[in-house]
Every structure is written in C-alpha cells, then in structure tokens.
Amino acid sequence: LRVCCIIFSALFFLLASALVTMVTHLKSSEPIQWSDGQDEPNPPQLPDSMVLLHPPQNDQAADHLNEILQEYSDPKLTLAEFQEQNPSSNIQFPEFTHTSAKHFSNQRTALLFAPGEYPNIDFEVGYYTSVIGLGESPDDVQFTNCSKGPHVPALDKFT
C-alpha cells in the first residue's frame, strides 16, 4: 500500500507540474514554438504559387505593380509561337485556339490583394489564376481610376 501511495503521489506531482508549466506558457507573450524548435512565422511563408500584393503608395509603385502583374497575364501567341515554346506538343488545332503557353500547363497562381486602394492597376487575369481580395468586407480592396482593372478578355485572343 505504501508503494502505491508513493507512485500515486509522484504521478500527481508530475501532472500538476505539467499543468502549471502549460498555463504559465499560455499566459506568457512568448511565441509558440514548433516541434523543430522554430517560432511560427508571422506572416506565414507563402508558396511560390501565391503572391501577396500591397496597395501602391505612389504612381511609381503603381507602375511597378502593373509590371509585376503582367507576369500573370496571358499574352497572345500564334500556333507557331506556342509550338516553339512547347516542342513536345503534337497539337495541331486552328491557330486561334493557341493564345498562351499557360493554357495547357500545370501552373496555378493565386494573387492575394491586401486591403486598400489600388489606383491605375490594369491587368489581365490569366489562365489558372485566382484573384483574391483580403479583408473583412468586399469593399476593403478597391481598384480605382482603372480603364479595366482586373479583367478576363478570354474571347478577345484571336491572332
């Protein structure tokens, strides 16, 4: 009986110590660490397929953002250009069906727009590209003074 009491007391002490440590840690302002000992990144690290964009602060920043966004649009391509970029392709459809090398790719992209105003930002939303406005309401991301803003001219690609 004495051995059982000693074991029970030791287990109770270990449990109480673990609870005190956990409550103390939760009350502290220290970041929680992952099992590998590293702090959780804030903001999180996004994969290459996700791009976080912020509102431009001036005209030069807006021009730069427009240049960045052109990377995610679909330029017009002729059949010859498409075949040159995709030499292993045996596709022989009419020329107007080949408007971008991205049509038949596995590349997917998400453009994440932080809350704010995006003046003079015009870009084509390319194939397999998602455009996502972040914020609590749809009005938190606004494209202003744009001729088109984010647009999808998929039917206007004939060459």
Protein Blocks (a to p, Z undefined) as FASTA:
>chain_A
ZZmmmmmmmmmmmmmmmmmmmmmmmmpmcdcddfkopacdddddddfkbccddddfbfkl
mmmmmmmmmmmmccdddfklmmmmmmmbcbfcdfklmmbfklmccbdcdddddedddehi
acdddehiacddedjbfklpccehifklpadfkklmcZZ
